[in-house]
Amino acid sequence: MTTEKKIKLFLVDDDALFLKSLEIEFLDHADFILETYATGELCLANLDRNPDVVILDYQLDGIDTSAINGIQTLDKIKAHNAETPVVMLSSQDRIEVAIDCMHHQAFDYVVKSETAFVRLQKIIGTIFTYKKMEKQLHWYMDRM
């Protein structure tokens, strides 16, 4: 697969162990370009690198309490480019947290668990199925 066709993922999590394990899973099981960031601020500073998908931790301020959290980061990503799909991750298995993420325009919400990687792969597949369908719809509408 050529570099131009690879999906560029930003992985953003302040839990270094989880971030590294997620990076290894993606590198071992899929063909992606990965960029990892330990803070929302670092992610935001690199948005000009145009990620196709951002996988973003909900907390992000667990180690550095002055760091911006995942929701604040999500809002800034959407302000930069509303079309960038963002999948939120959290160790919290609470419906209120998931709803909060969706209200802030997250594409989906995944609870950190042993099945998180499989869910993320499926969600990324869904994102690109939707994008393909949107392109086809635009093509069709342009010809009407």
DSSP file (Angstrom, degrees, kcal/mol; ACC not computed):
  #  RESIDUE AA STRUCTURE BP1 BP2  ACC     N-H-->O    O-->H-N    N-H-->O    O-->H-N    TCO  KAPPA ALPHA  PHI   PSI    X-CA   Y-CA   Z-CA
    1    1 A M              0   0    0      0, 0.0     2,-0.1     0, 0.0     5,-0.0   0.000 360.0 360.0 360.0 136.2    0.0    0.0    0.0
    2    2 A T    >>  -     0   0    0      1,-0.1     3,-1.1     3,-0.0     4,-0.7  -0.402 360.0-115.2 -78.5 157.3    1.4    3.4   -0.9
    3    3 A T  G >4 S+     0   0    0      1,-0.3     3,-1.0     2,-0.2    -1,-0.1   0.857 113.2  61.1 -59.4 -36.6    1.9    6.0    1.8
    4    4 A E  G 34 S+     0   0    0      1,-0.2    -1,-0.3     3,-0.0    -2,-0.0   0.790 105.8  47.4 -63.1 -26.6   -0.7    8.3    0.2
    5    5 A K  G <4 S+     0   0    0     -3,-1.1    -1,-0.2     2,-0.1    -2,-0.2   0.546  88.0 105.0 -94.3  -7.4   -3.4    5.7    0.7
    6    6 A K  S << S-     0   0    0     -3,-1.0     2,-0.4    -4,-0.7    26,-0.2  -0.448  76.2-115.4 -73.1 147.2   -2.6    4.9    4.3
    7    7 A I  E     -a   32   0A   0     24,-0.8    26,-2.7    -2,-0.1     2,-0.7  -0.696  24.1-139.2 -83.1 130.3   -4.9    6.2    7.0
    8    8 A K  E     -a   33   0A   0     -2,-0.4    44,-2.3    24,-0.2    45,-1.7  -0.826  22.5-170.2 -95.3 119.0   -3.3    8.7    9.3
    9    9 A L  E     -ab  34  53A   0     24,-3.1    26,-2.2    -2,-0.7     2,-0.6  -0.893  15.8-154.6-109.6 135.9   -4.3    8.3   12.9
   10   10 A F  E     -ab  35  54A   0     43,-2.2    45,-3.3    -2,-0.4     2,-0.5  -0.957  11.9-163.1-101.3 124.5   -3.5   10.5   15.9
   11   11 A L  E     -ab  36  55A   0     24,-2.8    26,-2.7    -2,-0.6     2,-0.5  -0.950   9.6-175.5-107.3 122.1   -3.5    8.6   19.1
   12   12 A V  E     +ab  37  56A   0     43,-2.9    45,-2.3    -2,-0.5     2,-0.3  -0.948  20.8 132.5-127.7 113.0   -3.8   10.9   22.1
   13   13 A D        -     0   0    0     24,-2.1     6,-0.1    -2,-0.5    26,-0.1  -0.961  45.6-148.2-158.4 138.2   -3.6    9.6   25.7
   14   14 A D  S    S+     0   0    0     -2,-0.3     2,-1.1     1,-0.1     3,-0.1   0.513  81.5  92.0 -86.9  -4.3   -1.7   10.6   28.9
   15   15 A D     >  -     0   0    0      1,-0.2     4,-2.8     2,-0.1     5,-0.2  -0.787  64.1-165.3 -88.3  98.6   -1.5    7.0   30.0
   16   16 A A  H  > S+     0   0    0     -2,-1.1     4,-2.3     1,-0.2     5,-0.2   0.842  83.8  50.7 -58.2 -38.4    1.8    6.1   28.4
   17   17 A L  H  > S+     0   0    0      2,-0.2     4,-2.3     1,-0.2    -1,-0.2   0.935 113.4  43.7 -66.6 -47.0    1.3    2.3   28.8
   18   18 A F  H  > S+     0   0    0      2,-0.2     4,-2.5     1,-0.2     5,-0.2   0.911 113.6  52.3 -64.3 -41.8   -2.1    2.3   27.2
   19   19 A L  H  X S+     0   0    0     -4,-2.8     4,-2.4     1,-0.2    -2,-0.2   0.920 111.4  46.2 -60.4 -45.1   -0.9    4.6   24.4
   20   20 A K  H  X S+     0   0    0     -4,-2.3     4,-2.6    -5,-0.2    -1,-0.2   0.902 112.3  49.9 -66.1 -41.3    2.1    2.4   23.7
   21   21 A S  H  X S+     0   0    0     -4,-2.3     4,-2.3     2,-0.2    -2,-0.2   0.893 111.8  48.5 -66.3 -37.6   -0.1   -0.8   23.7
   22   22 A L  H  X S+     0   0    0     -4,-2.5     4,-2.5     2,-0.2    -2,-0.2   0.915 110.9  51.0 -65.7 -42.8   -2.6    0.8   21.3
   23   23 A E  H  X S+     0   0    0     -4,-2.4     4,-2.5    -5,-0.2    -2,-0.2   0.930 110.6  48.7 -59.4 -46.2    0.2    1.9   19.0
   24   24 A I  H  X S+     0   0    0     -4,-2.6     4,-2.6     2,-0.2     5,-0.2   0.918 110.1  51.9 -61.6 -44.2    1.7   -1.6   18.9
   25   25 A E  H  X S+     0   0    0     -4,-2.3     4,-2.1     1,-0.2    -1,-0.2   0.934 112.1  45.6 -58.3 -47.5   -1.8   -3.1   18.2
   26   26 A F  H  X S+     0   0    0     -4,-2.5     4,-1.5     1,-0.2     6,-0.2   0.906 115.0  46.9 -64.7 -40.6   -2.3   -0.7   15.3
   27   27 A L  H  < S+     0   0    0     -4,-2.5    -1,-0.2    -5,-0.2    -2,-0.2   0.863 116.5  44.8 -69.1 -34.6    1.2   -1.3   13.9
   28   28 A D  H  < S+     0   0    0     -4,-2.6    -2,-0.2    -5,-0.2    -1,-0.2   0.807 125.3  28.2 -77.7 -31.0    0.9   -5.1   14.2
   29   29 A H  H  < S+     0   0    0     -4,-2.1     2,-0.3    -5,-0.2    -2,-0.2   0.444 118.7  33.2-116.3  -1.5   -2.6   -5.5   12.8
   30   30 A A  S  < S-     0   0    0     -4,-1.5     2,-0.9    -5,-0.2    -1,-0.1  -0.969  72.0-112.9-153.4 165.2   -3.2   -2.7   10.4
   31   31 A D        +     0   0    0     -2,-0.3   -24,-0.8    -3,-0.0     2,-0.3  -0.753  59.5 138.1-106.7  85.3   -1.6   -0.5    7.8
   32   32 A F  E     -a    7   0A   0     -2,-0.9     2,-0.6    -6,-0.2   -24,-0.2  -0.835  55.8-124.6-124.5 159.3   -1.7    3.0    9.3
   33   33 A I  E     -a    8   0A   0    -26,-2.7   -24,-3.1    -2,-0.3     2,-0.4  -0.953  41.4-160.7 -97.3 122.2    0.5    6.1    9.7
   34   34 A L  E     -a    9   0A   0     -2,-0.6     2,-0.4   -26,-0.2   -24,-0.2  -0.871  22.2-179.7-113.5 138.3    0.5    6.7   13.4
   35   35 A E  E     -a   10   0A   0    -26,-2.2   -24,-2.8    -2,-0.4     2,-0.4  -0.997  16.0-157.9-129.2 129.9    1.3    9.8   15.4
   36   36 A T  E     -a   11   0A   0     -2,-0.4     2,-0.4   -26,-0.2   -24,-0.2  -0.868   9.6-176.4-113.2 143.4    1.1    9.6   19.2
   37   37 A Y  E     -a   12   0A   0    -26,-2.7   -24,-2.1    -2,-0.4    -2,-0.0  -0.998  22.3-156.3-138.5 139.1    0.6   12.5   21.7
   38   38 A A  S    S+     0   0    0     -2,-0.4     2,-0.3   -26,-0.2   -26,-0.1   0.561  81.4  37.9 -90.2 -10.3    0.6   12.5   25.5
   39   39 A T  S  > S-     0   0    0      1,-0.1     4,-1.7   -26,-0.1     5,-0.1  -0.961  74.6-125.0-139.0 156.8   -1.4   15.7   25.7
   40   40 A G  H  > S+     0   0    0     28,-0.5     4,-2.8    -2,-0.3     5,-0.2   0.861 111.8  60.3 -63.9 -36.2   -4.2   17.5   23.9
   41   41 A E  H  > S+     0   0    0      1,-0.2     4,-2.0     2,-0.2    -1,-0.2   0.906 104.8  47.6 -60.3 -42.6   -2.0   20.5   23.5
   42   42 A L  H  > S+     0   0    0      2,-0.2     4,-0.7     1,-0.2    -1,-0.2   0.903 111.8  50.7 -66.0 -40.4    0.5   18.5   21.5
   43   43 A C  H >< S+     0   0    0     -4,-1.7     3,-1.3     1,-0.2    -2,-0.2   0.951 111.1  47.9 -59.3 -49.8   -2.2   17.0   19.4
   44   44 A L  H >< S+     0   0    0     -4,-2.8     3,-1.3     1,-0.3     4,-0.2   0.857 105.5  58.6 -61.8 -36.2   -3.6   20.5   18.6
   45   45 A A  H 3< S+     0   0    0     -4,-2.0    -1,-0.3     1,-0.2     3,-0.2   0.691 111.0  43.6 -66.5 -17.3   -0.2   21.8   17.8
   46   46 A N  T X< S+     0   0    0     -3,-1.3     3,-2.2    -4,-0.7    -1,-0.2   0.234  74.8 110.1-113.5  13.2    0.1   19.2   15.0
   47   47 A L  G X   +     0   0    0     -3,-1.3     3,-2.0     1,-0.3    -1,-0.1   0.750  66.8  73.2 -62.0 -22.6   -3.4   19.4   13.5
   48   48 A D  G 3  S+     0   0    0      1,-0.3    -1,-0.3    -4,-0.2    -2,-0.1   0.596  81.0  73.5 -67.3  -6.9   -1.9   20.9   10.4
   49   49 A R  G <  S-     0   0    0     -3,-2.2    -1,-0.3     0, 0.0    -2,-0.2   0.398 105.3-131.3 -85.0   2.0   -0.6   17.4    9.7
   50   50 A N    <   -     0   0    0     -3,-2.0   -42,-0.2     1,-0.1    -2,-0.1   0.929  21.2-153.7  52.8  70.2   -4.2   16.5    8.8
   51   51 A P        -     0   0    0      0, 0.0   -42,-0.2     0, 0.0     3,-0.1  -0.424  11.7-147.2 -67.9 147.5   -5.1   13.3   10.6
   52   52 A D  S    S+     0   0    0    -44,-2.3     2,-0.3     1,-0.3   -43,-0.2   0.812  85.9   8.7 -79.7 -32.9   -7.8   11.2    9.0
   53   53 A V  E     -b    9   0A   0    -45,-1.7   -43,-2.2    31,-0.1     2,-0.5  -0.993  65.9-151.2-147.4 141.5   -9.0   10.1   12.5
   54   54 A V  E     -bc  10  86A   0     31,-2.5    33,-2.9    -2,-0.3     2,-0.6  -0.974   3.8-161.1-115.2 127.0   -8.2   11.2   16.0
   55   55 A I  E     -bc  11  87A   0    -45,-3.3   -43,-2.9    -2,-0.5     2,-0.4  -0.944  24.7-173.7-105.8 116.0   -8.5    8.7   18.9
   56   56 A L  E     -bc  12  88A   0     31,-2.8    33,-2.9    -2,-0.6   -43,-0.2  -0.932  24.9-127.7-127.7 128.5   -8.7   10.8   22.0
   57   57 A D  E     - c   0  89A   0    -45,-2.3    33,-0.2    -2,-0.4    31,-0.0  -0.468  17.0-139.9 -69.5 141.2   -8.7   10.0   25.7
   58   58 A Y  S    S+     0   0    0     31,-2.9    12,-2.0    -2,-0.2    13,-0.7   0.893  95.3  37.9 -69.5 -42.3  -11.5   11.6   27.6
   59   59 A Q        +     0   0    0     30,-0.3    11,-0.5    10,-0.2     2,-0.5   0.996  62.5 156.6 -76.4 -69.5   -9.5   12.6   30.7
   60   60 A L        +     0   0    0      9,-0.2     4,-0.4     1,-0.2     3,-0.2   0.171  65.0  73.9  62.0 -18.0   -6.1   13.7   29.5
   61   61 A D        +     0   0    0     -2,-0.5    -1,-0.2     1,-0.2     6,-0.1   0.064  61.3 106.7-109.4  25.2   -5.5   15.8   32.6
   62   62 A G  S    S+     0   0    0      1,-0.1     3,-0.2     3,-0.1    -1,-0.2   0.836  91.5  26.0 -72.0 -34.0   -4.9   12.8   34.9
   63   63 A I  S    S+     0   0    0      1,-0.3     2,-0.7    -3,-0.2    -2,-0.1   0.880 131.7  35.5 -94.7 -50.1   -1.1   13.4   35.2
   64   64 A D    >   -     0   0    0     -4,-0.4     3,-2.0     1,-0.1    -1,-0.3  -0.893  68.9-165.4-107.2 103.4   -0.9   17.1   34.6
   65   65 A T  T 3  S+     0   0    0     -2,-0.7    -1,-0.1     1,-0.3    -4,-0.1   0.652  87.7  59.0 -66.8 -13.6   -4.0   18.7   36.1
   66   66 A S  T 3  S+     0   0    0      2,-0.1    -1,-0.3    -3,-0.1     2,-0.1   0.553  85.0 102.4 -89.5  -7.0   -3.3   21.9   34.2
   67   67 A A  S <  S-     0   0    0     -3,-2.0     2,-0.1     1,-0.1    -6,-0.0  -0.390  84.2-102.1 -71.5 151.7   -3.5   20.1   30.9
   68   68 A I        -     0   0    0      1,-0.1   -28,-0.5    -8,-0.1   -27,-0.2  -0.469  40.3-123.3 -72.3 148.9   -6.7   20.5   28.8
   69   69 A N     >  -     0   0    0     -2,-0.1     4,-2.2    -8,-0.1    -9,-0.2  -0.207  27.4 -93.5 -87.0-179.2   -9.0   17.5   29.0
   70   70 A G  H  > S+     0   0    0    -12,-2.0     4,-3.0   -11,-0.5   -11,-0.2   0.874 122.2  51.5 -64.6 -39.9  -10.3   15.4   26.2
   71   71 A I  H  > S+     0   0    0    -13,-0.7     4,-2.5     2,-0.2    -1,-0.2   0.912 110.9  48.4 -65.3 -42.2  -13.6   17.3   25.7
   72   72 A Q  H  > S+     0   0    0      2,-0.2     4,-1.8     1,-0.2    -1,-0.2   0.907 113.7  47.9 -62.9 -40.7  -11.7   20.6   25.5
   73   73 A T  H  X S+     0   0    0     -4,-2.2     4,-2.5     2,-0.2    -2,-0.2   0.925 110.2  52.2 -64.7 -44.7   -9.3   19.0   23.0
   74   74 A L  H  X S+     0   0    0     -4,-3.0     4,-2.6     1,-0.2     5,-0.2   0.926 108.1  51.2 -56.4 -47.7  -12.3   17.6   21.0
   75   75 A D  H  X S+     0   0    0     -4,-2.5     4,-1.9     1,-0.2    -1,-0.2   0.892 111.6  47.2 -58.4 -41.0  -13.9   21.0   20.8
   76   76 A K  H  X S+     0   0    0     -4,-1.8     4,-1.9     2,-0.2    -1,-0.2   0.861 110.1  52.2 -72.3 -34.9  -10.7   22.6   19.5
   77   77 A I  H  X S+     0   0    0     -4,-2.5     4,-2.7     2,-0.2     7,-0.2   0.940 111.6  47.1 -62.5 -45.8  -10.2   19.8   16.9
   78   78 A K  H  < S+     0   0    0     -4,-2.6    -2,-0.2     1,-0.2    -1,-0.2   0.846 110.0  52.9 -65.9 -34.5  -13.8   20.4   15.7
   79   79 A A  H  < S+     0   0    0     -4,-1.9     3,-0.2    -5,-0.2    -1,-0.2   0.862 111.9  46.4 -67.2 -34.8  -13.2   24.2   15.6
   80   80 A H  H  < S-     0   0    0     -4,-1.9     2,-0.2     1,-0.3    -2,-0.2   0.920 140.5  -6.2 -71.7 -45.3  -10.1   23.5   13.4
   81   81 A N    ><  -     0   0    0     -4,-2.7     3,-1.7    -5,-0.1    -1,-0.3  -0.766  58.1-164.0-155.6 103.4  -11.9   21.1   11.1
   82   82 A A  T 3  S+     0   0    0      1,-0.3    -4,-0.1    -3,-0.2    -3,-0.1   0.690  89.3  63.5 -62.8 -18.6  -15.4   19.9   11.8
   83   83 A E  T 3  S+     0   0    0     -5,-0.1    -1,-0.3     2,-0.1    -5,-0.1   0.590  73.6 107.0 -84.4 -11.2  -15.0   17.0    9.4
   84   84 A T  S <  S-     0   0    0     -3,-1.7     2,-0.3    -7,-0.2   -31,-0.1  -0.565  71.1-132.5 -71.8 117.3  -12.2   15.3   11.4
   85   85 A P        -     0   0    0      0, 0.0   -31,-2.5     0, 0.0     2,-0.5  -0.539  22.9-166.3 -72.6 132.8  -13.7   12.2   13.0
   86   86 A V  E     -c   54   0A   0     19,-0.3    21,-3.0    -2,-0.3    22,-0.9  -0.982   7.5-162.2-123.3 125.5  -12.8   11.9   16.6
   87   87 A V  E     -cd  55 108A   0    -33,-2.9   -31,-2.8    -2,-0.5     2,-0.3  -0.932  17.0-142.6-106.8 123.3  -13.3    8.7   18.6
   88   88 A M  E     -cd  56 109A   0     20,-2.6    22,-2.9    -2,-0.6     2,-0.4  -0.651  12.4-162.2 -89.7 141.5  -13.2    9.2   22.4
   89   89 A L  E     +cd  57 110A   0    -33,-2.9   -31,-2.9    -2,-0.3     2,-0.3  -0.932  16.4 160.8-118.0 143.2  -11.7    6.7   24.7
   90   90 A S  E     - d   0 111A   0     20,-1.8    22,-2.8    -2,-0.4   -33,-0.0  -0.978  44.6-139.1-158.2 151.0  -12.3    6.4   28.5
   91   91 A S  S    S+     0   0    0     -2,-0.3     2,-0.6    20,-0.2    20,-0.1   0.542  82.7  99.3 -81.5  -7.5  -11.9    4.0   31.3
   92   92 A Q        -     0   0    0      1,-0.1     2,-0.8     2,-0.1     6,-0.0  -0.712  58.0-164.4 -85.1 120.7  -15.3    5.2   32.5
   93   93 A D        +     0   0    0     -2,-0.6     2,-0.4    18,-0.1    -1,-0.1  -0.488  45.6 127.9-100.2  60.6  -18.2    2.9   31.5
   94   94 A R    >>  -     0   0    0     -2,-0.8     4,-1.7     1,-0.1     3,-0.6  -0.968  59.2-142.0-122.8 132.5  -20.9    5.5   32.2
   95   95 A I  H 3> S+     0   0    0     -2,-0.4     4,-2.7     1,-0.2     5,-0.2   0.822 101.4  61.8 -61.0 -32.3  -23.6    6.5   29.7
   96   96 A E  H 3> S+     0   0    0      1,-0.2     4,-2.2     2,-0.2    -1,-0.2   0.880 103.8  48.8 -62.8 -37.6  -23.3   10.1   30.9
   97   97 A V  H <> S+     0   0    0     -3,-0.6     4,-2.2     2,-0.2    -1,-0.2   0.927 111.8  48.4 -67.6 -45.0  -19.7   10.3   29.7
   98   98 A A  H  X S+     0   0    0     -4,-1.7     4,-2.2     1,-0.2    -2,-0.2   0.918 112.1  49.1 -61.4 -43.7  -20.6    8.8   26.3
   99   99 A I  H  X S+     0   0    0     -4,-2.7     4,-2.4     1,-0.2    -1,-0.2   0.905 108.4  53.9 -63.5 -41.8  -23.5   11.2   25.9
  100  100 A D  H  X S+     0   0    0     -4,-2.2     4,-1.1     1,-0.2    -1,-0.2   0.921 109.3  48.8 -57.6 -44.7  -21.2   14.2   26.8
  101  101 A C  H  <>S+     0   0    0     -4,-2.2     5,-2.1     1,-0.2     3,-0.5   0.910 110.8  49.5 -62.2 -42.9  -18.8   13.1   24.1
  102  102 A M  H ><5S+     0   0    0     -4,-2.2     3,-1.7     1,-0.2    -1,-0.2   0.861 105.5  57.3 -67.5 -34.8  -21.5   12.7   21.5
  103  103 A H  H 3<5S+     0   0    0     -4,-2.4    -1,-0.2     1,-0.3    -2,-0.2   0.780 104.6  53.7 -64.2 -25.5  -22.9   16.2   22.4
  104  104 A H  T 3<5S-     0   0    0     -4,-1.1    -1,-0.3    -3,-0.5    -2,-0.2   0.157 127.9-100.2 -95.8  18.1  -19.4   17.6   21.6
  105  105 A Q  T < 5 +     0   0    0     -3,-1.7   -19,-0.3     1,-0.2    -3,-0.2   0.731  62.8 162.4  73.9  27.7  -19.5   15.9   18.1
  106  106 A A      < -     0   0    0     -5,-2.1    -1,-0.2     1,-0.1   -19,-0.2  -0.508  39.8-137.3 -68.3 147.1  -17.4   12.8   18.8
  107  107 A F  S    S-     0   0    0    -21,-3.0     2,-0.3     1,-0.2   -20,-0.2   0.884  76.7 -21.3 -72.3 -38.9  -17.9   10.1   16.1
  108  108 A D  E     -d   87   0A   0    -22,-0.9   -20,-2.6    -7,-0.1     2,-0.4  -0.957  58.1-125.0-161.3 174.8  -18.1    7.4   18.7
  109  109 A Y  E     -d   88   0A   0     -2,-0.3     2,-0.4   -22,-0.2   -20,-0.2  -0.999  20.0-171.0-135.3 130.3  -17.1    6.4   22.3
  110  110 A V  E     -d   89   0A   0    -22,-2.9   -20,-1.8    -2,-0.4     2,-0.4  -0.985  18.8-135.4-127.7 132.0  -15.1    3.4   23.3
  111  111 A V  E     -d   90   0A   0     -2,-0.4     2,-0.4   -22,-0.2   -20,-0.2  -0.698  33.4-110.1 -82.4 133.1  -14.5    2.1   26.8
  112  112 A K        +     0   0    0    -22,-2.8     2,-0.3    -2,-0.4    -1,-0.1  -0.496  67.8 122.6 -65.0 119.6  -10.9    1.1   27.5
  113  113 A S  S >  S-     0   0    0     -2,-0.4     3,-1.3     0, 0.0     4,-0.4  -0.911  79.9 -76.3-161.5-176.9  -10.8   -2.6   27.8
  114  114 A E  T 3  S+     0   0    0     -2,-0.3     4,-0.2     1,-0.2     3,-0.2   0.685 130.8  48.0 -68.8 -15.6   -9.3   -5.7   26.3
  115  115 A T  T 3> S+     0   0    0      1,-0.1     4,-2.2    -4,-0.1    -1,-0.2   0.345  80.7 101.1-103.3   5.7  -11.7   -5.4   23.3
  116  116 A A  H <> S+     0   0    0     -3,-1.3     4,-2.7     1,-0.2     5,-0.2   0.892  79.3  52.5 -58.8 -42.3  -11.0   -1.6   22.7
  117  117 A F  H  > S+     0   0    0     -4,-0.4     4,-2.5     2,-0.2    -1,-0.2   0.922 109.1  48.9 -62.7 -43.5   -8.7   -2.2   19.8
  118  118 A V  H  > S+     0   0    0      1,-0.2     4,-2.1     2,-0.2    -1,-0.2   0.920 112.5  48.7 -62.4 -43.8  -11.1   -4.4   17.9
  119  119 A R  H  X S+     0   0    0     -4,-2.2     4,-2.5     1,-0.2    -2,-0.2   0.918 110.3  51.6 -61.2 -43.0  -13.9   -1.8   18.4
  120  120 A L  H  X S+     0   0    0     -4,-2.7     4,-2.6     1,-0.2    -2,-0.2   0.906 107.9  51.8 -62.4 -41.8  -11.6    0.9   17.2
  121  121 A Q  H  X S+     0   0    0     -4,-2.5     4,-2.1     1,-0.2    -1,-0.2   0.925 111.5  47.1 -59.4 -44.7  -10.8   -1.0   14.1
  122  122 A K  H  X S+     0   0    0     -4,-2.1     4,-2.2     2,-0.2    -2,-0.2   0.903 111.7  50.5 -64.4 -41.5  -14.5   -1.5   13.3
  123  123 A I  H  X S+     0   0    0     -4,-2.5     4,-2.6     2,-0.2    -2,-0.2   0.913 109.1  50.8 -64.2 -42.8  -15.2    2.2   14.0
  124  124 A I  H  X S+     0   0    0     -4,-2.6     4,-2.0     1,-0.2    -1,-0.2   0.909 109.5  51.4 -61.9 -41.4  -12.4    3.3   11.6
  125  125 A G  H  X S+     0   0    0     -4,-2.1     4,-1.6     1,-0.2    -1,-0.2   0.910 110.3  49.4 -59.3 -42.3  -13.9    1.0    9.0
  126  126 A T  H  X S+     0   0    0     -4,-2.2     4,-2.5     2,-0.2    -2,-0.2   0.905 106.9  55.3 -63.8 -42.4  -17.3    2.5    9.5
  127  127 A I  H  X S+     0   0    0     -4,-2.6     4,-2.2     1,-0.2    -1,-0.2   0.924 111.1  44.0 -56.4 -45.8  -15.9    6.1    9.2
  128  128 A F  H  X S+     0   0    0     -4,-2.0     4,-1.8     2,-0.2    -1,-0.2   0.756 109.3  55.9 -78.0 -22.5  -14.3    5.3    5.8
  129  129 A T  H  X S+     0   0    0     -4,-1.6     4,-2.3     2,-0.2    -1,-0.2   0.925 110.1  47.0 -67.2 -45.3  -17.5    3.5    4.6
  130  130 A Y  H  X S+     0   0    0     -4,-2.5     4,-2.6     1,-0.2    -2,-0.2   0.913 111.0  51.5 -60.6 -43.9  -19.4    6.7    5.4
  131  131 A K  H  X S+     0   0    0     -4,-2.2     4,-2.1     1,-0.2    -1,-0.2   0.901 110.4  48.6 -62.2 -40.3  -16.8    8.9    3.7
  132  132 A K  H  X S+     0   0    0     -4,-1.8     4,-2.1     1,-0.2    -1,-0.2   0.910 111.6  49.5 -64.7 -42.0  -17.0    6.7    0.6
  133  133 A M  H  X S+     0   0    0     -4,-2.3     4,-2.4     1,-0.2    -2,-0.2   0.886 109.1  52.6 -64.5 -38.7  -20.8    6.9    0.6
  134  134 A E  H  X S+     0   0    0     -4,-2.6     4,-2.7     2,-0.2    -2,-0.2   0.916 108.4  50.3 -62.7 -43.3  -20.7   10.7    1.0
  135  135 A K  H  X S+     0   0    0     -4,-2.1     4,-2.4     1,-0.2    -2,-0.2   0.917 111.5  48.3 -60.8 -43.0  -18.4   11.0   -2.1
  136  136 A Q  H  X S+     0   0    0     -4,-2.1     4,-2.4     2,-0.2    -1,-0.2   0.899 111.3  50.1 -65.0 -40.0  -20.7    8.8   -4.1
  137  137 A L  H  X S+     0   0    0     -4,-2.4     4,-2.9     2,-0.2    -2,-0.2   0.919 111.0  48.6 -64.3 -43.6  -23.7   10.9   -3.0
  138  138 A H  H  X S+     0   0    0     -4,-2.7     4,-2.3     2,-0.2    -2,-0.2   0.910 111.1  50.7 -62.3 -41.9  -21.9   14.1   -4.0
  139  139 A W  H  X S+     0   0    0     -4,-2.4     4,-0.8    -5,-0.2    -2,-0.2   0.929 113.2  45.7 -59.8 -45.6  -21.0   12.7   -7.3
  140  140 A Y  H >< S+     0   0    0     -4,-2.4     3,-0.8     1,-0.2     4,-0.4   0.924 112.8  49.4 -64.4 -46.1  -24.6   11.7   -7.9
  141  141 A M  H >< S+     0   0    0     -4,-2.9     3,-1.1     1,-0.3    -1,-0.2   0.846 105.5  58.1 -65.3 -34.2  -26.0   15.0   -6.8
  142  142 A D  H 3< S+     0   0    0     -4,-2.3    -1,-0.3     1,-0.2    -2,-0.2   0.766 105.3  51.6 -65.9 -24.1  -23.6   16.9   -9.0
  143  143 A R  T <<        0   0    0     -4,-0.8    -1,-0.2    -3,-0.8    -2,-0.2   0.487 360.0 360.0 -92.7  -3.4  -25.0   15.1  -12.0
  144  144 A M    <         0   0    0     -3,-1.1    -1,-0.2    -4,-0.4    -2,-0.1   0.472 360.0 360.0 -84.4 360.0  -28.6   15.9  -11.3
